[in-house]
Amino acid sequence: MVVIGYFRMLTRPQLHAYFAALGGWSLDALDFFVFVISLTAISSEFHTTVKAVSEGVFLTLACRPIGALVFGWLAEKYGRRPILMVNVVSFSVIQLATAFAPDLATLLALRALFGFAMGGEWGVGAALALETLPARGRGFFSGLLQEGYVIGYLLASVLSWLLFARVGWRGMFIISSASAFLVLYIRLGVQESPAWTAGKAPHRASAAELWGAVTHYFPTLLYLVVLMACFNAFSHGSQDLYRAFLEKQHGFPGRTSDTILIIMNVGALLGGMCFGALSERLGRRRAIVLAAALSLPMIPLWAYSQTLVMLAVGAFLMQFMVQGAWGIVPAHLNELSPSAVRAILPGAAYQLGNLAASRMAPIQAGYAEAHGNNYAFVLAVTMVVVALALVLVTWLGREARAVELKVGAAAPATPAS
């Protein structure tokens, strides 16, 4: 009932803009996690190691900052809506091409291109949604919007559970490339961000102006990059190799592993919505710190349980906390970003933070394979370090909860703490 109440506040154009952003991020994540789920199968077909294939995760994450800058700049110049459409088509076409990769080198090159396309979606979509929505309830909508990433992982897990044994990893890539059809919804049902339309002026298209604004707010960008490095290590360090952990260390068949991933992502989805709404009362920083701190006591259950049931419970609780913290990110970053660069700065900070954490999967996989597939130890150590780092960096920062998001308005001088 509470969720329905939030959506009843929105007008039809606001709903369409929000669902376009949510759908874009969900389908982008679906395409990303189809690759993550396929690591073991791809390594078998190409007669190589999981570590070698996981370099594709690194390349995807490493190329995302470039995409964030390019698509963010285009969104400042041409508007959020048309660039979001270009973005969706781009990552869908590359996803389809990956299905026909003849060898590992080609596949890795395509994952780098996919990272470029994926890097643009979050910043452009979040700007479109949050500039269109009212300030009231932004924490809840931010939480659900960020959980588009989890919805994508959940969809990938369900598709794998239903179809992987029949269609293989190549078939999974072909099916997931249907993400391109979201463009029809955006084209027919979504309006441009009213904030961007109201603030549009010829000088706003200047790359020099945008670069000047970014450099002027460089301390803010630097802080947000460090914050997002912690956040990305928090999520990728707990998610990307968890299926490999279940298969390699525990010997679970693919369908059993997918079942745990489905349960895990239900927990993540609920966590994002709960902590996103909670941030309206506690504040953004306090809610993030609470979720990150609560992930620490979940580590033994999540990494060292021996039974299927307890591993599922641990995965549910861990991702409830991980994505609980993440659910606050879209609102927090957009509220802290100057209005003139809102489509480019949050996305650039997000993806540069991704770059800092981009070698997480190969490093974890390399250590585990070198120590008898002991994924539990490297996963546990990763989470202790990054959870503590996230608590510290978040607490040392500031927030601007419920600030009015307008294009062309001055950034708040003294954000609320």
N, C-alpha and C positions, 0 to 999 in steps of 0.2 A: 504493500500500500504506500509506503514511503517513497519507493522508486516511482510509482505511478504519479504520485503527487509532484515530484520534481519535473517529470515530463509534461504534466498538465500546465506548467507555468509557461511553456514555450509556444510560440506561434508556429504556424506551418513552415515558413521559410527557415526559422531557427532549427526546427526538427530536421528538415532536409539537409541543411548545412552540417549539422552535427552527425547525422547518420552517414553522410558522404565521407567525413573525416574519419569516423569510426570504422567504416567499411574499408577505406583505403589502407588504414594502418593494420586492420585485421588481415586483409588479403596479402599485404606486403609481408607480414609476419608468417602467414601460412606458407608462402613461397620460400621464405628463409628456412623455416623449420622442416619443410619437406627434405631439404638438403641435410640438416642436422640428423633427422631420423634415418637417413639413408647412408650415413657414414660407413657403417659396417658392411652393408651390401655393396656399396661402390668399391670399398677396399678389396672385397673378395673378387669382384669382376675384373678389376684392373691389377690384381695380384700384387697389392701393396699393403701398407699398414694404415691403421686408423689415423695415426699421426700425420702421415703424408696427405691423406684426403682432408683432414681437418685444417690443412693450410688454406683450404677454400673458405673456411669460416674466417680465418685471419684476413684474407684478401677482401672478403665482403665487408668486414668491419673497417679495414684500413681505407677503403675507397669511399666509404659513406661520407666523410667530411667534405670531399670534393663535390659530391652530389648535393650536399646540404648548401654549400656556398653557391653553386651554379643555379640550382632550382630556386633557392631562396632569393637570389638576386633577380631572377626572372619573375618571381611572384611579386616582388616589390615594384617591378616595372610594368608588368602586364596584368597583374591581379592574381588572386589566390586560385580562383576557380579554373581558368584555362590551364594553368601550369599544373594543377593537381591532375587534370585529365591527361596531359602529356606524360606526367610521372607514372600514372597507373598503366598506361599503354606500354611504356618503356620497360618496367620491371616484368610485365606479363610476357612480352615478346622474348626477353632474355631468358625467362624461365622455360619457355617452350623450346628455345634453342638448346638449352642445357640437356634436355631429354635426348638429344641426338649427338652428344659429345662422343667422339670416337676413342678418345684417350684421356688420361688424367690431365695432361698439359692443357688441352682444349677446355676441359671442364673447369680447371682453375682460372683460366682466362675469362671464361663466361661468368664465373662467380665474382670476379673483380668488377666486371661490367654491371652485374646485378647489384653489387654494393653501391656503385655510383647512382643507379636509379633509386635504390632503397633509401639512400641518404637524403634525398629531397623530400620524401613523402611526409615524414613526421612534422617537420617545421612548417611546411605549407599547409598541411591538413589541420594542425593545431591552431595556426593563425586564423584560418578560415572559420573554424568552430568557435574558438574563444573570443574572437572579435565580434561574432554574430550573437553569442549568448549573453544574457544579462549577468551582472556580477553576482547576484544572489544564486546560491547553489553551485557556484563555480567549482568548489572542492569536490562535490559529488560527480559533476560532469567530467572534471579532470580525471578523477579516479577511473571512471568507466571508459573514458577515451584512451587512457594509457593501457587499460586492460584489453584494448584491441590487439595488442601484442600477445596477450595470453589467449584471447579468443582464436587468434591465428594458430598458436601452438596447439590449442585444443582441437581445432578443425584438422590440423595435420595429423594429430594422434588418432582421431576418429577415422579419418580416411585411411591411415595406415592399418588400423585394426580391421577395417572392413575390406580393404582392397590390396594391400601390399603383397600378400602371398599370391594374388592372382595377376597383378599387372607389373610387379617389380618396381624398382626405383625409377626407371624411365617412364613407365606409365603414370607414376605419381607426379612427375614433373609435367607431363602433358595435361593431366586433369587439373592441376593447380594453376596452369596458365590461363584457365577460364576467368581468372581475376579481371581480365581486360573488360569484361562485360559491365563492370561497375561504371565505366565511362558513360554508358547509356543513361544510367540513373543521374549522374552528375550533370550531363548535358540537358536532360529533360526536366529535372526537378530542383536543381540547386541554383541559388542566386549568388552573386558576388558578395563578398564581405562588405557590409554597409560602412564599416570603419575605413576600409581601404578606399571605397568609392567616395566617401566624404572628404578624405584627405588627399585624393589624387590631384596632382599638379605636375606640369611638365618637368620641373627640376627634380622631382622624385625619381625620375627614370635614370638620373645620372649615376654612373658607377662611382665616380669620384666623390659625389655627395654621400653615397652609402658607405664607401670606404672611410671617409672622414668621420662619419657617425660611429662606425665600429671602433676606429682607433681612439676616438674621444672617450668612449666608454670601455677602453681596454681593461681596466681593473675589474669591471663587472664581468667581461668576457673571460678573463683569466680565472676568476673565482668559479664561474659556472663550468668551465672546462674541468677544473680539478674536481668539483662536485660530481660532474657527470662521469668522470673517470672512475670515481668510487662507485657510483650507481651501476655503471656498465660491468665493472668487475663483480659486483654483487649479483647481478642477474646472470651474466654469461658464465661466471664461475660456478654457479649452482645449477645451471640448466643444460648447457650445450653438450656435456658429456654424460648426463645422467642416464640416458638410454644405453650408452656404451658401458657404463658402470653396471647396469642391471644385466646386460647380456654377457659381458666379458668376465666380470668378477663373480656374479651369482649364477650365470648360466641359464637365465630365463629365456624362453623362446620369445620371438618378436611380439606375438600377440599378448603374452603376459606382460611384457615390458610396456606395450602400448596401453594396457589397462591401467597400470600404475601412472603413466603419464597423463591419462585422462583424469584420474582422481587428483593428481597433482595440480593440473590446470584449473579444475573446478575450485580448489582451494585458493589458487592465485587470483582467479576472477573475483571471488568473494572478498578476499583480502584487499584488493584494489578499491572496490566500492566502499567497503567499511572504513578503511583508513582515509580515503578521499573525503567521505562525508565527515569523519571525525576531525579532519583538519579544519573544518569550518568553525569548530569550537575550540580545539586545542591550539590552533595555529599550524602553519605548514611545517615549521622546523620541529616543533615538539612532536607532531605526529610521525614525521620521518624518523626521528631519533627513537621514539618508542618502538616502531616496527622493526628497525634495524637491531635494536638491543634485544628484542624478544626472539630474534632469529638464533641467537647464540645458544640458549638452552635446547633448541631443536636439533642441534648438530648431531649428538650421539644417536638419537632415534632415526634421523634422516640418513646418516652415512654408515652406521654400524649395526643396524638391525639385521637379523638373520632370516626372518620369516617374511613371506609375501605381504601378510596383513600389516605387520609393523612397519615395513618399508613404505607401504602405501600411506599409512598414517603419518609417518615422518615426512614424506614428500608433500602431502597435503598441508601440514602445518608449516613446513619451511617456506613453501611458496606463498602461503597466506601472508607471511611476514615480509618476504622479499618483494612481492608485488603490492603488498600494503604500502610499503615505502614508495615504490615506483608510482603508485596511483596518484600521488601528489605532484609528481614532476611536471606535467603540462601546465597546470595552474601556476606552480611556483616559478618556473622558468619564464613564462610569459608575463607574469606580474613583475618580475625583476628586470625585464628587458625594456630598454628605451623604445618609445612608440615608433620612431622613424625606421627602426631596423627589426621589427618584431617578427617578420617572416624569415629573416636571415640569422639573427643572433641566437635565438634559442636552438634552432636546428644546427647551426654551426657548432655551438657549445656542446650540444648532445653528441654530435658525430665526432668532434675532436676528442671528447671523452671516450667514445667508442674506440677511436684510434689508439688511445693510451692503453686500453684493455684488450686490444685486438689479438694479441698473441696468447691470450689466456688458454684457449682450447689446445693448440699444439703443445704448449708447455705442460699442461696438465696431462695430456695423453702421452707425451714423451716420458714423463716421470713414471706414470702408471705402468706403461709397457716395459720400462727398464727395471721395474720392481715387481715382476710377476703379476701384472694387471691389478695392482693395488690402487684402485681408483678411490677407495674410501678415504685413505690417508690424505691424498692430495686435495680431495674435495673438502675435507674437514678443515685442513690448515688454511686453505683459500678463504673459506667462509669466516673463520675467526679473524683473520687479518683484515679483510675488506669490510666486515660489519663494524669493527672498531674504528676503522678509518672513516667510514661513512658517518658514524655518530659524531666523531670529532669535527670533521669538515662542515657538516650541517650545522652543528651547534655554534661554530665560530662565524657563521654567515648571518644574513639578515633576511627579512621577508617583507612583502608588500601586499599582504592578504586583502583581497576584494578591491584593489585599486581599479579605477575605471580604465578599460582598455580601448584607447582611441588611437587612430593613426594621425600623426602630426601634433599630438598633444605633448606637453612637456613631461618628462619622466618625473616621478615623485622624488622630491629632494630628501625627505626623511621618512622612509618606509616604516610601517608599524613593525614592532618587534614582538 
